[in-house]
Amino acid sequence: MKLVMKSFVFALFFLLIVPQVSLGYSEEDIEEDLELGESIMVEGKLSGPGYGTKAVDRVVKTLKGPTKVKKRVRYLTGSWAKASSYQWSKSNSATSTVSFDAGASAAGISSSLGVSNSVTTTYSVAINIPADKKKFSKLAFYSDFNKRYVRVLLYNFNGIKYSDKKTNHYAPRKDTFTGRISIIFERRECLW
């Protein structure tokens, strides 16, 4: 019976804890193994501040920043391929994000800070970006963000604080240059 119980506890531990641990490449590891290729700058239209779910009272304090950072928003093509070029004509959007649970949505924090929540790019003509057909590549969308380290305080109806968390908040910048369509080259030949 003790052996069964120990096995059960081990299995439970494995199922609950191990998925939290990366067994493969993390986003940061993959980012280090990528090489930025050709890029085309694109312009976009900013939204107003986001209006996420609001607590009875939410106070957001900027502890550090804003600092201009560039980060990948998403890949625009699904698979790695040895392509000679890419063509793109669909609009893209970059939305404010938080680095981890802050007890409030990224849009709600944007609203409290009075900063834009999203930017959407548009294309009047299709863009064509040359690639190196000897290397595996993907098309990706990058955007400029203002990174702020913020403290988010949430209060209930009685004015009692029930949440006090810190997080990095990334909001799309108000610059004319808001995004970049880029070719990403994979340095490893074996992709798994």
N, C-alpha and C positions, 0 to 999 in steps of 0.2 A: 504494500500500500504506500509506503514511504517513497519507493522508487517511482510509482505512478504519480504521486503528488509532486515530486521533484521534477519529473518530466513535464508535467502540466505547467508548473511555475516557469520552467525554462522556456517552454513553447510560448507561453503568454508574454514573457519578457522579450523573446525574440520578435514576436509579432508587433509588440507595442513600441519597442525601442529601436530595433534595427532599421525600420523604414525611415526613421528620423536621420539615420546616418547614411551618407552617400556611399554606395558601393561601386560607383563608376566615376565618371568625370563630373565635376561640379561646373556650374556656369562660368565661374572664374577660371577653372582649368581649361575649359574649351576656349574661352576668350583669349587666353595666352597662346594657344596653338593656332590662332587665326592671324591672317595677314590682310590688312586693308588694301584693296585694289582701287580701281577707278571709282570716282564719285561724281555725282551731279547734284548741285544745290537746288533746292526747291523752296518756294515760298508758300505760306499758308495763312489762314484766317483764324484768329484767336477767338475763343468763346469768352464769356464773362466768367466771374468766379463761380465755382461749382456750388451746388446746393444739395449736399448729401443729407442723410438722416440726421436731424439735429437733436442733441440731448436737450433736456430742459434748460441747461445752461452749459455752454462749452466755451472754455477759455483756451486760446492757443498762444503760446509765447515762443518767439524765435530766440533760441539760445545761441545759434551760430549761423552765419550766412546772411544773405544768399551768396552762393558761389556758382559760377557758370560751369556746368558739366555737360559732356556729350555722352549719351548712352544709346545702345541699340534698343529700339522699340519692339521690333519683330523682324523675323525673316519673311521675305515676300515670296520666296520659292520654297517648296517643300523638301526636295531632295538635293543632295550634293550631286553635281554633274560636271562633266568636262565640256563646258559650253564655250563657244567663241564670242558670244555676245548675249545681252539680255535686253528685252524691250518692256517698258512699263508705262501704263496710262491710267491706272486706277488711283483714286484719291486715297490718302492715308491719314490717319489721325493719331496723335500722341496725347495721352491723358495723364493728369497728375497721378502720382503713385506715392505710396509710403513703403518704407523698407520692411516693416513688420507691423503686427497688430498694435494700433494706437488707441483702440476703443472708439474710434470715429473713422468715417470713410475719408479717403483722400480728397474727394469733392467737398466734404464738410469742412476739412481743414483748409482747403483753398478758399472756401467761403469766409471762414473766420479771418484768414489772412488778407482777404480782398485781392487775391491773385487769380489769373486765368486758370481755368481747369482743363482746357483742351485746345489743341490746334489741329486744323484740318488742311491738308495740302490739296491743291487741285492742279490739273495738267491741261493746258490748252491743246497740246500736241503730245503724241507718244514720245517718250525719251528712249534713246538707244545707248547702251553702255557696253563698250568692248570688254571682253574677258580673255583670259589665257586658256585655250582649249587643252593645254597640256596639264592643267591643274584642276582639281575638284574645286568648285565654287558654288556660291549661293548669292542671291540678291537680298539685301537687307535695308531696312529703313532706320535711320538714326535721327535723333532730334536733340536740340539744345534745351537744357532744363536749368532752372534755378534750384539748387539744392540748399535746403535749410534744415538744420537740426532743431526740432521743435519739441516743446513740452505741451501735452494735451491734458487739460483738467476738465473733468465732467462732474457736474453737480446735479442732484435730484431736485424734486419740487420743494423740499424743505431747505434747500441751500446747503445740503451736506455733500461733501466731496465723496464720490464713490469710485473714481478712477483717476490715476495720475501716472501717465506714461510718456516716454520719450521715443522719438522716431525720426528718421530722415524723411523729409517730404520733398518730392520732386515736382515742380510746376513748369509747364512749357513757358519758354521765354517770350517776351513781347517784341523781340527783334524782328526785322524783316526776314532775315535768314533764319528759318525755323527748322529746317530738316535737310537730310542728305540721303539720297539713294546711292548705296554703295555695293560694290562687288566685294565679297568676303572669300578669301582663298583658304582652304584647309591645308595645313602643312603636313598632316599625316596622310599616308596613302591608304592606311587601313582604318576604316571608319566604323567603330563599334563600341 
